Amino acid sequence: MSVLRSVVTGVGGYLPPDVVTNEDLSRVVDTTDDWIRERTGIRQRHRASDDQAVSDLAVEAARQALEAAGRTAADIDLIIVATTTADLTFPATAAIVQRKLGCPIGIAFDVQAVCSGFVYAMSVADGFVARGHAKCALVIGAETMTRLMDWTDRGTCVLFGDGAGAVVMEPLEGQGTTADRGLLGFALRCDGTKQDLLYVDGGPSTTGTVGKLRMQGNHVFKHAVVNISEAVIAAAKAAGVEVSDVDWFIPHQANERILKGVANRLGIDEHKVIQTVGDHANTSAASIPLALAHGVADGRIKTGDLLLMEAMGGGLTWGACVVRL
């Protein structure tokens, strides 16, 4: 049976040039390189310059994805930006990206699911592309998480960095089998009763401030390993594949221990895991597309490979999707 699939045709990533090492952080907060590496696997993170908005990061990643797809801004009719750190309260960062890229009038909006944002955004884009409502979509995860940090809290400020990743998604006829290219299945979750485990203590309608990130790290870790595994299994079932069929596991780059914990629980060989957290820390919604772009750039991930992506973020939100590149 012929079906329309939403296929990833181009991938791009961007990290700001300013690198902040663990040694750099040890001069502003009570921490050490050994302490950070042992608990997180993080060596460094990138920080956007004062004159870089999150839309600027998004645009750089989008340009790379467009070039890889052989498309231009003129081809884009849908932009979805997953971000927690928008340029402005409104308009949507996606609208600003549309203007900066010079895209024609089309659909543009943001998705806010924190670290799970890119998985959510891909699933939303699938609802447009695989139903013939968009011909060429940009899905972007972009964050300036360092702007939400309390630099006196060593339990959080060492974990996050800035960056952006993007994919171009286009419709392609498939045969309705697991051999088709495209988004094959997904599972999305949220448990609002766990808000206090990971949140920002500010907002326009409460404090009138941006606020700072707050997290109960140990509790988040426990929920992440168990809940992400459930969503992964559900997404694989929806796609009609087994977890063991996956060529590459591309998890949210939050913490090396979480990456390994989820992979071990699912029985995924460590050689199938794309891991970049050491180089750019937790970039929230940008981390999955950045890891994807890295795997494509170094030649490991190839067209036709079966990819499994997953994430957990504030909300708590979490989710997974299965994509054949």
ABEGO torsion letter per residue (X at the ends): XBBBBBBBABBBBBBBABBBBAAAAAAABBBBAAAAAAAAGBABBBBBBAABBAAAAAAAAAAAAAAAAGBBAAABABBBBBBABBABAOBBAAAAAAAAAGBBBBBBBBBBAEAAAAAAAAAAAAAAAAAGABABBBBBBBBBAAAABBAABAAAAAABBBEBBBBBBBBBBBAGBAABBEBABBBBBBBAAAAAABBBABEAAAAGBAEBBBBBAAAAAAAAAAAAAAAAAAAAAAAGBBAAABABBBBBBABAAAAAAAAAAAGBBAAABBBAAAAAEBAEAAAAAAAAAAAAAAGABBBGBBBBBBBBBBOBBBEBBBBBX
